[in-house]
Amino acid sequence: MNSTHPSPTIRISQEEYRLIQQLRDRKPAQNPPTAPFKLGDRIADRVASIIGFKIACIRTFSPILQESLGNLT
């Protein structure tokens, strides 16, 4: 016996349908970024990541250091 299952009905709004059509028109997988990052962009990203990491460390360890230094006085 061969049983077939009906496909589920999907309901989307007109706005959702329009957005899907716009995405299909763009075909992002077939349109890669045109220009690679420039050297200055890569350096700026690296500096920002290092500074962000240092700020996070300072915020994390500052109370611990203040407590340790307070015990020395």
N, CA, C, O and CB atoms as a CASP TS submission, in Angstrom:
PFRMAT TS
TARGET T0000
AUTHOR 0000-0000-0000
METHOD Language model
MODEL 1
PARENT N/A
ATOM      1  N   MET     1       0.833  -1.161   0.000  1.00  0.00           N
ATOM      2  CA  MET     1       0.000   0.000   0.000  1.00  0.00           C
ATOM      3  C   MET     1       0.892   1.244   0.000  1.00  0.00           C
ATOM      4  O   MET     1       1.847   1.324   0.773  1.00  0.00           O
ATOM      5  CB  MET     1      -0.955  -0.013   1.207  1.00  0.00           C
ATOM      6  N   ASN     2       0.593   2.173  -0.832  1.00  0.00           N
ATOM      7  CA  ASN     2       1.378   3.394  -0.957  1.00  0.00           C
ATOM      8  C   ASN     2       0.612   4.532  -0.294  1.00  0.00           C
ATOM      9  O   ASN     2      -0.474   4.908  -0.736  1.00  0.00           O
ATOM     10  CB  ASN     2       1.685   3.719  -2.451  1.00  0.00           C
ATOM     11  N   SER     3       1.187   5.066   0.760  1.00  0.00           N
ATOM     12  CA  SER     3       0.512   6.173   1.428  1.00  0.00           C
ATOM     13  C   SER     3       1.245   7.477   1.114  1.00  0.00           C
ATOM     14  O   SER     3       2.474   7.539   1.128  1.00  0.00           O
ATOM     15  CB  SER     3       0.442   5.934   2.964  1.00  0.00           C
ATOM     16  N   THR     4       0.487   8.477   0.842  1.00  0.00           N
ATOM     17  CA  THR     4       1.078   9.790   0.586  1.00  0.00           C
ATOM     18  C   THR     4       0.627  10.745   1.671  1.00  0.00           C
ATOM     19  O   THR     4      -0.507  10.688   2.146  1.00  0.00           O
ATOM     20  CB  THR     4       0.684  10.327  -0.821  1.00  0.00           C
ATOM     21  N   HIS     5       1.526  11.610   2.047  1.00  0.00           N
ATOM     22  CA  HIS     5       1.228  12.597   3.073  1.00  0.00           C
ATOM     23  C   HIS     5       1.047  13.946   2.406  1.00  0.00           C
ATOM     24  O   HIS     5       1.887  14.366   1.610  1.00  0.00           O
ATOM     25  CB  HIS     5       2.347  12.652   4.147  1.00  0.00           C
ATOM     26  N   PRO     6      -0.023  14.614   2.718  1.00  0.00           N
ATOM     27  CA  PRO     6      -0.194  15.956   2.124  1.00  0.00           C
ATOM     28  C   PRO     6       0.860  16.907   2.683  1.00  0.00           C
ATOM     29  O   PRO     6       1.237  16.822   3.852  1.00  0.00           O
ATOM     30  CB  PRO     6      -1.627  16.514   2.403  1.00  0.00           C
ATOM     31  N   SER     7       1.318  17.797   1.842  1.00  0.00           N
ATOM     32  CA  SER     7       2.310  18.766   2.303  1.00  0.00           C
ATOM     33  C   SER     7       1.625  19.768   3.231  1.00  0.00           C
ATOM     34  O   SER     7       0.461  20.111   3.026  1.00  0.00           O
ATOM     35  CB  SER     7       2.988  19.495   1.097  1.00  0.00           C
ATOM     36  N   PRO     8       2.337  20.230   4.240  1.00  0.00           N
ATOM     37  CA  PRO     8       1.722  21.169   5.183  1.00  0.00           C
ATOM     38  C   PRO     8       1.447  22.517   4.509  1.00  0.00           C
ATOM     39  O   PRO     8       2.182  22.945   3.619  1.00  0.00           O
ATOM     40  CB  PRO     8       2.630  21.366   6.416  1.00  0.00           C
ATOM     41  N   THR     9       0.414  23.148   4.937  1.00  0.00           N
ATOM     42  CA  THR     9       0.066  24.464   4.414  1.00  0.00           C
ATOM     43  C   THR     9       0.819  25.517   5.211  1.00  0.00           C
ATOM     44  O   THR     9       0.769  25.544   6.441  1.00  0.00           O
ATOM     45  CB  THR     9      -1.472  24.710   4.476  1.00  0.00           C
ATOM     46  N   ILE    10       1.509  26.375   4.494  1.00  0.00           N
ATOM     47  CA  ILE    10       2.260  27.448   5.137  1.00  0.00           C
ATOM     48  C   ILE    10       1.567  28.756   4.825  1.00  0.00           C
ATOM     49  O   ILE    10       1.264  29.060   3.671  1.00  0.00           O
ATOM     50  CB  ILE    10       3.746  27.474   4.665  1.00  0.00           C
ATOM     51  N   ARG    11       1.324  29.515   5.858  1.00  0.00           N
ATOM     52  CA  ARG    11       0.648  30.796   5.667  1.00  0.00           C
ATOM     53  C   ARG    11       1.598  31.930   6.021  1.00  0.00           C
ATOM     54  O   ARG    11       2.140  31.985   7.125  1.00  0.00           O
ATOM     55  CB  ARG    11      -0.641  30.877   6.523  1.00  0.00           C
ATOM     56  N   ILE    12       1.787  32.816   5.085  1.00  0.00           N
ATOM     57  CA  ILE    12       2.625  33.983   5.333  1.00  0.00           C
ATOM     58  C   ILE    12       1.855  35.227   4.917  1.00  0.00           C
ATOM     59  O   ILE    12       0.969  35.178   4.064  1.00  0.00           O
ATOM     60  CB  ILE    12       3.981  33.881   4.567  1.00  0.00           C
ATOM     61  N   SER    13       2.206  36.315   5.526  1.00  0.00           N
ATOM     62  CA  SER    13       1.531  37.570   5.201  1.00  0.00           C
ATOM     63  C   SER    13       2.047  38.119   3.873  1.00  0.00           C
ATOM     64  O   SER    13       3.060  37.655   3.351  1.00  0.00           O
ATOM     65  CB  SER    13       1.735  38.607   6.327  1.00  0.00           C
ATOM     66  N   GLN    14       1.351  39.091   3.346  1.00  0.00           N
ATOM     67  CA  GLN    14       1.797  39.718   2.103  1.00  0.00           C
ATOM     68  C   GLN    14       3.144  40.404   2.294  1.00  0.00           C
ATOM     69  O   GLN    14       3.981  40.405   1.391  1.00  0.00           O
ATOM     70  CB  GLN    14       0.755  40.728   1.608  1.00  0.00           C
ATOM     71  N   GLU    15       3.350  40.988   3.472  1.00  0.00           N
ATOM     72  CA  GLU    15       4.625  41.650   3.767  1.00  0.00           C
ATOM     73  C   GLU    15       5.772  40.640   3.776  1.00  0.00           C
ATOM     74  O   GLU    15       6.837  40.902   3.218  1.00  0.00           O
ATOM     75  CB  GLU    15       4.552  42.382   5.122  1.00  0.00           C
ATOM     76  N   GLU    16       5.555  39.490   4.408  1.00  0.00           N
ATOM     77  CA  GLU    16       6.586  38.441   4.437  1.00  0.00           C
ATOM     78  C   GLU    16       6.876  37.939   3.027  1.00  0.00           C
ATOM     79  O   GLU    16       8.033  37.718   2.669  1.00  0.00           O
ATOM     80  CB  GLU    16       6.145  37.264   5.339  1.00  0.00           C
ATOM     81  N   TYR    17       5.825  37.759   2.227  1.00  0.00           N
ATOM     82  CA  TYR    17       6.008  37.308   0.856  1.00  0.00           C
ATOM     83  C   TYR    17       6.823  38.322   0.057  1.00  0.00           C
ATOM     84  O   TYR    17       7.699  37.948  -0.722  1.00  0.00           O
ATOM     85  CB  TYR    17       4.652  37.069   0.188  1.00  0.00           C
ATOM     86  N   ARG    18       6.528  39.600   0.254  1.00  0.00           N
ATOM     87  CA  ARG    18       7.269  40.652  -0.450  1.00  0.00           C
ATOM     88  C   ARG    18       8.742  40.640  -0.057  1.00  0.00           C
ATOM     89  O   ARG    18       9.622  40.800  -0.903  1.00  0.00           O
ATOM     90  CB  ARG    18       6.657  42.030  -0.153  1.00  0.00           C
ATOM     91  N   LEU    19       9.004  40.447   1.243  1.00  0.00           N
ATOM     92  CA  LEU    19      10.395  40.398   1.695  1.00  0.00           C
ATOM     93  C   LEU    19      11.128  39.204   1.106  1.00  0.00           C
ATOM     94  O   LEU    19      12.291  39.317   0.720  1.00  0.00           O
ATOM     95  CB  LEU    19      10.457  40.344   3.217  1.00  0.00           C
ATOM     96  N   ILE    20      10.456  38.063   1.035  1.00  0.00           N
ATOM     97  CA  ILE    20      11.072  36.875   0.439  1.00  0.00           C
ATOM     98  C   ILE    20      11.398  37.126  -1.025  1.00  0.00           C
ATOM     99  O   ILE    20      12.469  36.746  -1.499  1.00  0.00           O
ATOM    100  CB  ILE    20      10.144  35.653   0.576  1.00  0.00           C
ATOM    101  N   GLN    21      10.483  37.761  -1.738  1.00  0.00           N
ATOM    102  CA  GLN    21      10.725  38.076  -3.146  1.00  0.00           C
ATOM    103  C   GLN    21      11.922  39.016  -3.305  1.00  0.00           C
ATOM    104  O   GLN    21      12.726  38.850  -4.222  1.00  0.00           O
ATOM    105  CB  GLN    21       9.473  38.707  -3.772  1.00  0.00           C
ATOM    106  N   GLN    22      12.039  39.997  -2.418  1.00  0.00           N
ATOM    107  CA  GLN    22      13.177  40.915  -2.490  1.00  0.00           C
ATOM    108  C   GLN    22      14.478  40.170  -2.259  1.00  0.00           C
ATOM    109  O   GLN    22      15.467  40.429  -2.944  1.00  0.00           O
ATOM    110  CB  GLN    22      13.027  42.047  -1.468  1.00  0.00           C
ATOM    111  N   LEU    23      14.494  39.250  -1.303  1.00  0.00           N
ATOM    112  CA  LEU    23      15.705  38.467  -1.055  1.00  0.00           C
ATOM    113  C   LEU    23      16.051  37.595  -2.251  1.00  0.00           C
ATOM    114  O   LEU    23      17.222  37.452  -2.601  1.00  0.00           O
ATOM    115  CB  LEU    23      15.534  37.600   0.190  1.00  0.00           C
ATOM    116  N   ARG    24      15.053  37.022  -2.868  1.00  0.00           N
ATOM    117  CA  ARG    24      15.308  36.192  -4.062  1.00  0.00           C
ATOM    118  C   ARG    24      15.878  37.042  -5.191  1.00  0.00           C
ATOM    119  O   ARG    24      16.747  36.593  -5.938  1.00  0.00           O
ATOM    120  CB  ARG    24      14.007  35.490  -4.531  1.00  0.00           C
ATOM    121  N   ASP    25      15.385  38.270  -5.310  1.00  0.00           N
ATOM    122  CA  ASP    25      15.881  39.160  -6.369  1.00  0.00           C
ATOM    123  C   ASP    25      17.352  39.509  -6.154  1.00  0.00           C
ATOM    124  O   ASP    25      18.108  39.639  -7.117  1.00  0.00           O
ATOM    125  CB  ASP    25      15.042  40.445  -6.426  1.00  0.00           C
ATOM    126  N   ARG    26      17.751  39.658  -4.918  1.00  0.00           N
ATOM    127  CA  ARG    26      19.148  40.017  -4.618  1.00  0.00           C
ATOM    128  C   ARG    26      20.109  38.874  -4.875  1.00  0.00           C
ATOM    129  O   ARG    26      21.236  39.102  -5.315  1.00  0.00           O
ATOM    130  CB  ARG    26      19.276  40.463  -3.177  1.00  0.00           C
ATOM    131  N   LYS    27      19.685  37.653  -4.610  1.00  0.00           N
ATOM    132  CA  LYS    27      20.521  36.463  -4.744  1.00  0.00           C
ATOM    133  C   LYS    27      21.870  36.677  -4.047  1.00  0.00           C
ATOM    134  O   LYS    27      22.908  36.675  -4.709  1.00  0.00           O
ATOM    135  CB  LYS    27      20.734  36.117  -6.237  1.00  0.00           C
ATOM    136  N   PRO    28      21.869  36.861  -2.719  1.00  0.00           N
ATOM    137  CA  PRO    28      23.114  37.200  -2.027  1.00  0.00           C
ATOM    138  C   PRO    28      24.212  36.153  -2.170  1.00  0.00           C
ATOM    139  O   PRO    28      25.393  36.496  -2.121  1.00  0.00           O
ATOM    140  CB  PRO    28      22.833  37.412  -0.579  1.00  0.00           C
ATOM    141  N   ALA    29      23.854  34.899  -2.342  1.00  0.00           N
ATOM    142  CA  ALA    29      24.875  33.868  -2.476  1.00  0.00           C
ATOM    143  C   ALA    29      25.653  34.013  -3.780  1.00  0.00           C
ATOM    144  O   ALA    29      26.795  33.563  -3.883  1.00  0.00           O
ATOM    145  CB  ALA    29      24.240  32.490  -2.400  1.00  0.00           C
ATOM    146  N   GLN    30      25.037  34.634  -4.758  1.00  0.00           N
ATOM    147  CA  GLN    30      25.702  34.801  -6.040  1.00  0.00           C
ATOM    148  C   GLN    30      26.365  36.167  -6.187  1.00  0.00           C
ATOM    149  O   GLN    30      26.993  36.448  -7.207  1.00  0.00           O
ATOM    150  CB  GLN    30      24.713  34.595  -7.154  1.00  0.00           C
ATOM    151  N   ASN    31      26.227  37.013  -5.173  1.00  0.00           N
ATOM    152  CA  ASN    31      26.817  38.349  -5.218  1.00  0.00           C
ATOM    153  C   ASN    31      27.735  38.549  -4.020  1.00  0.00           C
ATOM    154  O   ASN    31      27.342  39.201  -3.052  1.00  0.00           O
ATOM    155  CB  ASN    31      25.717  39.435  -5.245  1.00  0.00           C
ATOM    156  N   PRO    32      28.958  38.000  -4.061  1.00  0.00           N
ATOM    157  CA  PRO    32      29.864  38.174  -2.924  1.00  0.00           C
ATOM    158  C   PRO    32      30.283  39.632  -2.783  1.00  0.00           C
ATOM    159  O   PRO    32      30.138  40.410  -3.726  1.00  0.00           O
ATOM    160  CB  PRO    32      31.104  37.281  -3.080  1.00  0.00           C
ATOM    161  N   PRO    33      30.798  40.008  -1.620  1.00  0.00           N
ATOM    162  CA  PRO    33      31.278  41.387  -1.451  1.00  0.00           C
ATOM    163  C   PRO    33      32.282  41.739  -2.540  1.00  0.00           C
ATOM    164  O   PRO    33      33.095  40.907  -2.942  1.00  0.00           O
ATOM    165  CB  PRO    33      31.917  41.576  -0.057  1.00  0.00           C
ATOM    166  N   THR    34      32.220  42.950  -3.001  1.00  0.00           N
ATOM    167  CA  THR    34      33.046  43.335  -4.142  1.00  0.00           C
ATOM    168  C   THR    34      34.496  43.632  -3.760  1.00  0.00           C
ATOM    169  O   THR    34      35.414  43.224  -4.471  1.00  0.00           O
ATOM    170  CB  THR    34      32.448  44.541  -4.814  1.00  0.00           C
ATOM    171  N   ALA    35      34.711  44.328  -2.658  1.00  0.00           N
ATOM    172  CA  ALA    35      36.078  44.704  -2.306  1.00  0.00           C
ATOM    173  C   ALA    35      36.476  44.049  -0.976  1.00  0.00           C
ATOM    174  O   ALA    35      35.711  44.083  -0.013  1.00  0.00           O
ATOM    175  CB  ALA    35      36.213  46.250  -2.217  1.00  0.00           C
ATOM    176  N   PRO    36      37.670  43.458  -0.928  1.00  0.00           N
ATOM    177  CA  PRO    36      38.123  42.913   0.349  1.00  0.00           C
ATOM    178  C   PRO    36      38.474  44.057   1.307  1.00  0.00           C
ATOM    179  O   PRO    36      38.650  45.201   0.889  1.00  0.00           O
ATOM    180  CB  PRO    36      39.346  41.979   0.144  1.00  0.00           C
ATOM    181  N   PHE    37      38.569  43.731   2.580  1.00  0.00           N
ATOM    182  CA  PHE    37      38.941  44.750   3.551  1.00  0.00           C
ATOM    183  C   PHE    37      40.318  45.298   3.235  1.00  0.00           C
ATOM    184  O   PHE    37      41.225  44.555   2.861  1.00  0.00           O
ATOM    185  CB  PHE    37      38.905  44.185   4.971  1.00  0.00           C
ATOM    186  N   LYS    38      40.463  46.587   3.387  1.00  0.00           N
ATOM    187  CA  LYS    38      41.763  47.222   3.172  1.00  0.00           C
ATOM    188  C   LYS    38      42.631  46.999   4.402  1.00  0.00           C
ATOM    189  O   LYS    38      42.135  46.626   5.465  1.00  0.00           O
ATOM    190  CB  LYS    38      41.604  48.743   2.874  1.00  0.00           C
ATOM    191  N   LEU    39      43.920  47.230   4.250  1.00  0.00           N
ATOM    192  CA  LEU    39      44.864  47.028   5.347  1.00  0.00           C
ATOM    193  C   LEU    39      44.479  47.886   6.551  1.00  0.00           C
ATOM    194  O   LEU    39      44.520  47.414   7.687  1.00  0.00           O
ATOM    195  CB  LEU    39      46.300  47.356   4.893  1.00  0.00           C
ATOM    196  N   GLY    40      44.112  49.128   6.311  1.00  0.00           N
ATOM    197  CA  GLY    40      43.723  50.018   7.409  1.00  0.00           C
ATOM    198  C   GLY    40      42.508  49.502   8.164  1.00  0.00           C
ATOM    199  O   GLY    40      42.431  49.630   9.386  1.00  0.00           O
ATOM    200  N   ASP    41      41.553  48.917   7.436  1.00  0.00           N
ATOM    201  CA  ASP    41      40.364  48.357   8.072  1.00  0.00           C
ATOM    202  C   ASP    41      40.737  47.178   8.973  1.00  0.00           C
ATOM    203  O   ASP    41      40.226  47.048  10.086  1.00  0.00           O
ATOM    204  CB  ASP    41      39.343  47.913   7.006  1.00  0.00           C
ATOM    205  N   ARG    42      41.619  46.337   8.485  1.00  0.00           N
ATOM    206  CA  ARG    42      42.044  45.166   9.279  1.00  0.00           C
ATOM    207  C   ARG    42      42.800  45.601  10.526  1.00  0.00           C
ATOM    208  O   ARG    42      42.605  45.036  11.602  1.00  0.00           O
ATOM    209  CB  ARG    42      42.928  44.225   8.433  1.00  0.00           C
ATOM    210  N   ILE    43      43.662  46.604  10.385  1.00  0.00           N
ATOM    211  CA  ILE    43      44.422  47.107  11.539  1.00  0.00           C
ATOM    212  C   ILE    43      43.467  47.728  12.561  1.00  0.00           C
ATOM    213  O   ILE    43      43.598  47.486  13.761  1.00  0.00           O
ATOM    214  CB  ILE    43      45.489  48.152  11.087  1.00  0.00           C
ATOM    215  N   ALA    44      42.517  48.520  12.090  1.00  0.00           N
ATOM    216  CA  ALA    44      41.557  49.161  13.003  1.00  0.00           C
ATOM    217  C   ALA    44      40.735  48.115  13.754  1.00  0.00           C
ATOM    218  O   ALA    44      40.489  48.270  14.950  1.00  0.00           O
ATOM    219  CB  ALA    44      40.618  50.107  12.223  1.00  0.00           C
ATOM    220  N   ASP    45      40.311  47.058  13.074  1.00  0.00           N
ATOM    221  CA  ASP    45      39.554  45.989  13.736  1.00  0.00           C
ATOM    222  C   ASP    45      40.401  45.294  14.793  1.00  0.00           C
ATOM    223  O   ASP    45      39.909  44.977  15.876  1.00  0.00           O
ATOM    224  CB  ASP    45      39.058  44.965  12.706  1.00  0.00           C
ATOM    225  N   ARG    46      41.658  45.061  14.485  1.00  0.00           N
ATOM    226  CA  ARG    46      42.552  44.383  15.438  1.00  0.00           C
ATOM    227  C   ARG    46      42.784  45.252  16.674  1.00  0.00           C
ATOM    228  O   ARG    46      42.702  44.763  17.801  1.00  0.00           O
ATOM    229  CB  ARG    46      43.904  44.044  14.766  1.00  0.00           C
ATOM    230  N   VAL    47      43.070  46.528  16.467  1.00  0.00           N
ATOM    231  CA  VAL    47      43.298  47.449  17.588  1.00  0.00           C
ATOM    232  C   VAL    47      42.042  47.522  18.461  1.00  0.00           C
ATOM    233  O   VAL    47      42.136  47.476  19.687  1.00  0.00           O
ATOM    234  CB  VAL    47      43.687  48.869  17.069  1.00  0.00           C
ATOM    235  N   ALA    48      40.876  47.636  17.837  1.00  0.00           N
ATOM    236  CA  ALA    48      39.626  47.711  18.603  1.00  0.00           C
ATOM    237  C   ALA    48      39.411  46.443  19.418  1.00  0.00           C
ATOM    238  O   ALA    48      38.955  46.517  20.559  1.00  0.00           O
ATOM    239  CB  ALA    48      38.431  47.942  17.664  1.00  0.00           C
ATOM    240  N   SER    49      39.730  45.281  18.854  1.00  0.00           N
ATOM    241  CA  SER    49      39.533  44.038  19.608  1.00  0.00           C
ATOM    242  C   SER    49      40.496  43.948  20.781  1.00  0.00           C
ATOM    243  O   SER    49      40.121  43.463  21.848  1.00  0.00           O
ATOM    244  CB  SER    49      39.711  42.823  18.695  1.00  0.00           C
ATOM    245  N   ILE    50      41.739  44.411  20.602  1.00  0.00           N
ATOM    246  CA  ILE    50      42.722  44.366  21.703  1.00  0.00           C
ATOM    247  C   ILE    50      42.307  45.332  22.804  1.00  0.00           C
ATOM    248  O   ILE    50      42.327  44.974  23.982  1.00  0.00           O
ATOM    249  CB  ILE    50      44.153  44.716  21.190  1.00  0.00           C
ATOM    250  N   ILE    51      41.935  46.543  22.434  1.00  0.00           N
ATOM    251  CA  ILE    51      41.541  47.539  23.436  1.00  0.00           C
ATOM    252  C   ILE    51      40.285  47.076  24.165  1.00  0.00           C
ATOM    253  O   ILE    51      40.188  47.221  25.384  1.00  0.00           O
ATOM    254  CB  ILE    51      41.303  48.921  22.776  1.00  0.00           C
ATOM    255  N   GLY    52      39.332  46.526  23.438  1.00  0.00           N
ATOM    256  CA  GLY    52      38.117  46.017  24.068  1.00  0.00           C
ATOM    257  C   GLY    52      38.428  44.923  25.068  1.00  0.00           C
ATOM    258  O   GLY    52      37.825  44.876  26.140  1.00  0.00           O
ATOM    259  N   PHE    53      39.368  44.033  24.733  1.00  0.00           N
ATOM    260  CA  PHE    53      39.764  42.949  25.635  1.00  0.00           C
ATOM    261  C   PHE    53      40.417  43.518  26.890  1.00  0.00           C
ATOM    262  O   PHE    53      40.137  43.067  28.001  1.00  0.00           O
ATOM    263  CB  PHE    53      40.729  41.973  24.924  1.00  0.00           C
ATOM    264  N   LYS    54      41.281  44.504  26.712  1.00  0.00           N
ATOM    265  CA  LYS    54      41.963  45.098  27.866  1.00  0.00           C
ATOM    266  C   LYS    54      40.970  45.793  28.790  1.00  0.00           C
ATOM    267  O   LYS    54      41.084  45.691  30.012  1.00  0.00           O
ATOM    268  CB  LYS    54      43.033  46.094  27.401  1.00  0.00           C
ATOM    269  N   ILE    55      40.001  46.498  28.218  1.00  0.00           N
ATOM    270  CA  ILE    55      38.991  47.168  29.048  1.00  0.00           C
ATOM    271  C   ILE    55      38.184  46.139  29.823  1.00  0.00           C
ATOM    272  O   ILE    55      37.877  46.344  30.997  1.00  0.00           O
ATOM    273  CB  ILE    55      38.053  48.039  28.178  1.00  0.00           C
ATOM    274  N   ALA    56      37.837  45.029  29.169  1.00  0.00           N
ATOM    275  CA  ALA    56      37.084  43.974  29.853  1.00  0.00           C
ATOM    276  C   ALA    56      37.898  43.396  31.007  1.00  0.00           C
ATOM    277  O   ALA    56      37.351  43.116  32.073  1.00  0.00           O
ATOM    278  CB  ALA    56      36.693  42.856  28.864  1.00  0.00           C
ATOM    279  N   CYS    57      39.196  43.218  30.800  1.00  0.00           N
ATOM    280  CA  CYS    57      40.061  42.695  31.871  1.00  0.00           C
ATOM    281  C   CYS    57      40.144  43.675  33.036  1.00  0.00           C
ATOM    282  O   CYS    57      40.079  43.281  34.201  1.00  0.00           O
ATOM    283  CB  CYS    57      41.474  42.404  31.330  1.00  0.00           C
ATOM    284  N   ILE    58      40.286  44.946  32.710  1.00  0.00           N
ATOM    285  CA  ILE    58      40.378  45.964  33.769  1.00  0.00           C
ATOM    286  C   ILE    58      39.094  45.979  34.591  1.00  0.00           C
ATOM    287  O   ILE    58      39.141  46.036  35.820  1.00  0.00           O
ATOM    288  CB  ILE    58      40.646  47.370  33.164  1.00  0.00           C
ATOM    289  N   ARG    59      37.952  45.927  33.917  1.00  0.00           N
ATOM    290  CA  ARG    59      36.681  45.934  34.644  1.00  0.00           C
ATOM    291  C   ARG    59      36.525  44.684  35.505  1.00  0.00           C
ATOM    292  O   ARG    59      35.956  44.745  36.595  1.00  0.00           O
ATOM    293  CB  ARG    59      35.510  46.042  33.667  1.00  0.00           C
ATOM    294  N   THR    60      37.028  43.554  35.018  1.00  0.00           N
ATOM    295  CA  THR    60      36.885  42.305  35.749  1.00  0.00           C
ATOM    296  C   THR    60      37.809  42.258  36.953  1.00  0.00           C
ATOM    297  O   THR    60      37.391  41.884  38.049  1.00  0.00           O
ATOM    298  CB  THR    60      37.161  41.126  34.837  1.00  0.00           C
ATOM    299  N   PHE    61      39.068  42.640  36.752  1.00  0.00           N
ATOM    300  CA  PHE    61      40.061  42.459  37.799  1.00  0.00           C
ATOM    301  C   PHE    61      40.277  43.680  38.680  1.00  0.00           C
ATOM    302  O   PHE    61      40.949  43.575  39.707  1.00  0.00           O
ATOM    303  CB  PHE    61      41.345  42.074  37.187  1.00  0.00           C
ATOM    304  N   SER    62      39.738  44.818  38.320  1.00  0.00           N
ATOM    305  CA  SER    62      39.935  46.024  39.109  1.00  0.00           C
ATOM    306  C   SER    62      39.467  45.866  40.555  1.00  0.00           C
ATOM    307  O   SER    62      40.214  46.233  41.462  1.00  0.00           O
ATOM    308  CB  SER    62      39.211  47.174  38.464  1.00  0.00           C
ATOM    309  N   PRO    63      38.270  45.340  40.815  1.00  0.00           N
ATOM    310  CA  PRO    63      37.854  45.180  42.218  1.00  0.00           C
ATOM    311  C   PRO    63      38.763  44.220  42.988  1.00  0.00           C
ATOM    312  O   PRO    63      39.025  44.425  44.173  1.00  0.00           O
ATOM    313  CB  PRO    63      36.412  44.679  42.282  1.00  0.00           C
ATOM    314  N   ILE    64      39.237  43.189  42.322  1.00  0.00           N
ATOM    315  CA  ILE    64      40.127  42.210  42.978  1.00  0.00           C
ATOM    316  C   ILE    64      41.449  42.874  43.333  1.00  0.00           C
ATOM    317  O   ILE    64      41.978  42.678  44.427  1.00  0.00           O
ATOM    318  CB  ILE    64      40.374  40.974  42.063  1.00  0.00           C
ATOM    319  N   LEU    65      41.983  43.665  42.395  1.00  0.00           N
ATOM    320  CA  LEU    65      43.252  44.341  42.652  1.00  0.00           C
ATOM    321  C   LEU    65      43.105  45.375  43.757  1.00  0.00           C
ATOM    322  O   LEU    65      43.978  45.500  44.616  1.00  0.00           O
ATOM    323  CB  LEU    65      43.771  45.006  41.377  1.00  0.00           C
ATOM    324  N   GLN    66      42.013  46.109  43.738  1.00  0.00           N
ATOM    325  CA  GLN    66      41.796  47.136  44.779  1.00  0.00           C
ATOM    326  C   GLN    66      41.695  46.466  46.148  1.00  0.00           C
ATOM    327  O   GLN    66      42.205  46.994  47.137  1.00  0.00           O
ATOM    328  CB  GLN    66      40.501  47.971  44.485  1.00  0.00           C
ATOM    329  N   GLU    67      41.051  45.325  46.208  1.00  0.00           N
ATOM    330  CA  GLU    67      40.938  44.627  47.475  1.00  0.00           C
ATOM    331  C   GLU    67      42.299  44.127  47.935  1.00  0.00           C
ATOM    332  O   GLU    67      42.624  44.216  49.119  1.00  0.00           O
ATOM    333  CB  GLU    67      39.955  43.465  47.358  1.00  0.00           C
ATOM    334  N   SER    68      43.093  43.604  47.015  1.00  0.00           N
ATOM    335  CA  SER    68      44.432  43.105  47.366  1.00  0.00           C
ATOM    336  C   SER    68      45.332  44.249  47.810  1.00  0.00           C
ATOM    337  O   SER    68      46.066  44.113  48.789  1.00  0.00           O
ATOM    338  CB  SER    68      45.069  42.367  46.171  1.00  0.00           C
ATOM    339  N   LEU    69      45.284  45.375  47.103  1.00  0.00           N
ATOM    340  CA  LEU    69      46.121  46.501  47.467  1.00  0.00           C
ATOM    341  C   LEU    69      45.664  47.119  48.797  1.00  0.00           C
ATOM    342  O   LEU    69      46.481  47.634  49.560  1.00  0.00           O
ATOM    343  CB  LEU    69      46.100  47.553  46.354  1.00  0.00           C
ATOM    344  N   GLY    70      44.384  47.062  49.060  1.00  0.00           N
ATOM    345  CA  GLY    70      43.860  47.590  50.315  1.00  0.00           C
ATOM    346  C   GLY    70      44.382  46.805  51.508  1.00  0.00           C
ATOM    347  O   GLY    70      44.536  47.368  52.592  1.00  0.00           O
ATOM    348  N   ASN    71      44.653  45.536  51.334  1.00  0.00           N
ATOM    349  CA  ASN    71      45.182  44.715  52.419  1.00  0.00           C
ATOM    350  C   ASN    71      46.637  45.038  52.720  1.00  0.00           C
ATOM    351  O   ASN    71      47.122  44.729  53.808  1.00  0.00           O
ATOM    352  CB  ASN    71      45.044  43.248  52.077  1.00  0.00           C
ATOM    353  N   LEU    72      47.339  45.653  51.779  1.00  0.00           N
ATOM    354  CA  LEU    72      48.758  45.978  51.974  1.00  0.00           C
ATOM    355  C   LEU    72      48.947  47.232  52.807  1.00  0.00           C
ATOM    356  O   LEU    72      50.008  47.424  53.402  1.00  0.00           O
ATOM    357  CB  LEU    72      49.445  46.152  50.634  1.00  0.00           C
ATOM    358  N   THR    73      47.948  48.079  52.858  1.00  0.00           N
ATOM    359  CA  THR    73      48.109  49.350  53.587  1.00  0.00           C
ATOM    360  C   THR    73      47.809  49.226  55.048  1.00  0.00           C
ATOM    361  O   THR    73      47.902  50.209  55.783  1.00  0.00           O
ATOM    362  CB  THR    73      47.229  50.403  53.001  1.00  0.00           C
TER
END
